[in-house]
């Protein structure tokens, strides 16, 4: 997937269209699209009403990996909290190492360019919460537990959604995968 993964019915903004157009133009400059395909895709992007239509226009344009792209990122936390939220670039593999800490990975606005994302969690007396948009599929069967818990609170997945594969070890720790919370009128804006 080459764009952030929103719920399928959300309306596309001008910024969403510009990001999708940039992906298509990058594919053209790499030689993966000819002029005719570029024109067709740009027409499709600028006439898109929903983010699902944008996703479909760029779904097969996985970026070519260059030397500067990192295939893996390591997030370390000791007696602290680490958060990844907003429009952060998600690599194919995310490795978290937490000791007496909390880690939150919010994929709702993240730029995901891969059909599958792997998260390896190595936790000791810690917690990790992964917030995924509706439509993502999740596998959490490869987490080894010792006095911990694993919870998958997501709903049914979409065939076009990203697959999140969670693995690792949780010693006296918790691993949770969920969707964003529905905003209540009394909640502050920052709460997800």
N, C-alpha and C positions, 0 to 999 in steps of 0.2 A: 504494500500500500504506500502511496506516495504523499498522502496528505493526512492531516490530523483526522482522527476517526470519530466524528460526531454521530449522534443519533440520526438515522436516515431522514427523518422528516424536517430537520432544521433548515431554515432558509439560509441561503448562501449570501455572504456579504461581499462588498467590493474587494476587501482585503483577501478573502478566501479565493475569489476569482483571480486576483493578481498572483497569489502564491501558486495556484494551479497553472496559470499561464507561464510562470517562471519555470516550472518543472517541464512543461512541454517545450519551451524554447531551449532549455538546456539539452533535452533529448535531441532536438533538431541540430543544435550546434555540435553534438557528439556524433551525428550521422545516423542516429537511430530512427529518425523520421525524415521523409523527404518534404518538399515544399507543399505538395498537395495534402499530405497527412497533417502537416503543421497547420495549414489553413482550416482543414476540417475540424481539428481538435480545438483550435482557438475559437472558431465559431460555436462549437459545442460548449466550451467553457464560458464564453461571455453571454450565452443565452441560457445558462443553467439557472434554475430557480432554487434548487436544494443542494445541500452539501453532498448528498448521495450521487447526484448527477456529476458533480465535480470529481468525486472519487472514481466514478466509472470512467471518466475521460482520461484519468492518469493512472489507472490501476496497473497497467502493464509496463509502466515506465519506471521500473526500479532503477535508481541511479547507479552509474558505473562507479565502482569503488576506486578511489584514488589513494595515493600514499598518505594524504592528510586525514582521510576518514578513519575514525577509530571503530573497530568492530566490537570492542568491549570497553566498558567503563567500570571502574571499581569505586564503590562508595563505601568509605570507612567512617565509622562513628564509635567513639568510646566516651561514655558518660555524657552524651550530648544527643542532639536531634538533627537529622538530615532530611531535607525536603527537596524534591524535584517537582516543580509545578509550572504552569504556564506553557509557553511554546518552546519547550526544550527538545533538542534533537535526541531521539532515542536510537541507540545502536542496536545491533542484533542481539548482543548479550550484555546484561547488566549483572554485575556481581556485587553483593552487599556483604560487608563484614561489620557486625555490630556487637559491642559488648556493653551491657548496661545502657542501652541507647534505644532510640526510636527512629525508624526510617519510614518516610512516606513517599511513594512514587505515584504521582497523579498523571495518568495518561489521557485525561479528557481533552486537553488542549495541546498535547504534545505532537510534534511532527514525527510520524512513524512512517518510515519508508520501506519496511520489510513486512512480508506476509506473516512472519513468526518472530516473536520476541521471547528470548529466554532470560529468566531472572534466577540467579543462583543466590540463595540466602544462607549465610553462615551466621547464626545468631546464638548469643549466650546471654540469658537474662534480658532479652530485648524484644522489640515488636517491629513488624513491618506491615504496613497497610498499602495495598496497591488499589488505586481507584481507576477503573476501566470504564469506557463508554459502553452503552448498550450495543449489542451486536458482536462483541468480542467473545471468543471461546477461550476457556481457561482449563488447564490441566495442572492439578496440584498433587498428583499421586506420588511424585518422586521426592517428597519432603520426609526426611528421617526425623522422628520425634523422640525426645527424651524429656518427659515432664512438660510438654508444651501442647499447643493446639493449632490446628489448621482449619480455616473456615473459608468456604467458597460461597459467597452470598450473591453471586451473579445470576441472571435469568438466562433464558434461551439465547443461543448465539445465531448469528447470521452467516450464511455461506461466504459472503464477501468480507466479513470482518477479520481482524487480525487474531492470530492464535497466541495466547500467552502461556508459556510453559514455565512453571515454577518448580524448582528443585532445591536441594541443599539439606542443611541440618538445623534444627531448632532445639536447643537445650534450655529448658525452662523459659521458653519464648513463645510468642504467638505470631502466626502468619495469617493475614486476612486479605481476601480479594473481594471487592464490592463495587457497586455502581455509585455515582455521586448521589448524595442525599438530596431529596427534594427540598427546595428552599421554603422555609416557613416565614411568614411575615414578621415574626418577632426575632428571627436570627440575624445576627450581624452579617454584612455582605461577605466577609472573608471566610465564613464557615462553609465547608463542602462536606 
